[in-house]
C-alpha cells in the first residue's frame, strides 16, 4: 500500500498526459466528478496523499541516504523523516553487523603445501553515504577483498604457522581488509579462520609424527621414573648401611605386611645378631 501511495503522484501525471493525448472530453468528465466533491475534501485528500508519500519511518538499525535531484544530501534517521516526493530518493542502509562467509580458497603455503582454507568476516557500515556513493555494491566488494586477502596472507605463512598461530593470522587479515574497506565506510570488526583442509597423505604424516612424539615422551618419562627410583633406592641403601637398627625395623615391617596379606603363612623370624656373627666368622676365616 505504501508503495502505491509513493507512486501515486507519478500515476496522476501519467493519467493527465494520457487525457491530453486522448482529448478534452476526459477533462470534462473528470471536472464533473471533481465538482461533485467539496474543495476542502479534495484538498484534504491531496494533503493525506502528500503526507503518506513524504513521511518515512526509519528503524533504529537503518539509515536513509537521501538523494535530492541526484545529489546526495546526507544520511537521515532513525525515526521520522520528511522527503519531497518526485524530488527526493532514499536508499536504506543497514548498520547491523553483517556475517560474511568467505568461500573455500585453494592456497599453496610458503613451504609448498596445498591446503583449502575458508573464513568468516564480521563487518558493519559506519558511513552510509560512502557505502552507497563510493562503491557500487559494498557487500560484493568486501567479499572479493576478503577472498584475495585470505589467499595472499595464508600463502605467505608456513603450514605449521597456519595451524598453530591462527590468532596472529586473524588479526593480520582483519587489519588488511579493514584498511582496504575504510574508504567505503565499512568497518571490519573481526576475521576468523573457520577450517583448514589438509590432503589425506599429509594428515597421515602428521598423525605419524604426533604418535612418534607421544612415544618419545613416554620413553623419556619412563626413563626418568627409573632414574628417580634408582636414586631413591641408593639413598635408602646408604641409610640402611649406616644405621643397623633401620634394616631391622624394615624387616619387622615386612613381616607385619606378610602376616596381613596371608594369614595361613607361618614365618620364623631370624635374628640379625646371628647374621652378624656368621659374617664376622667368615671374615676371620678369610684372613687366616
Secondary structure, DSSP 8 states (H G I E B T S, - for coil): -HHHHHHHHHHHHHHHHHHHHH-THHHHHHHHHHHTS-HHHHHHHHHHHHHHHHEEEE-TTEEEEEEETTEEEEEE-SEEEE--TTTEEEEEEE-S-EEEEEEEEEEE-TTS-EEEEEEEEEEEES-HHHHHHT-S-HHHHHHHHHHHHHHHHHHTS-HHHHHH-HHHHHHHHHHHHHHHHGGGTEEEEEEEEEEEEE-HHHHHHHHHHHHHHHHHHHHHHHHHHHHHHHHHHHHHHHHHHH-HHHHHHHHHHHHHHHHHH-TT-------HHHHHHHHHHHHHHHH-
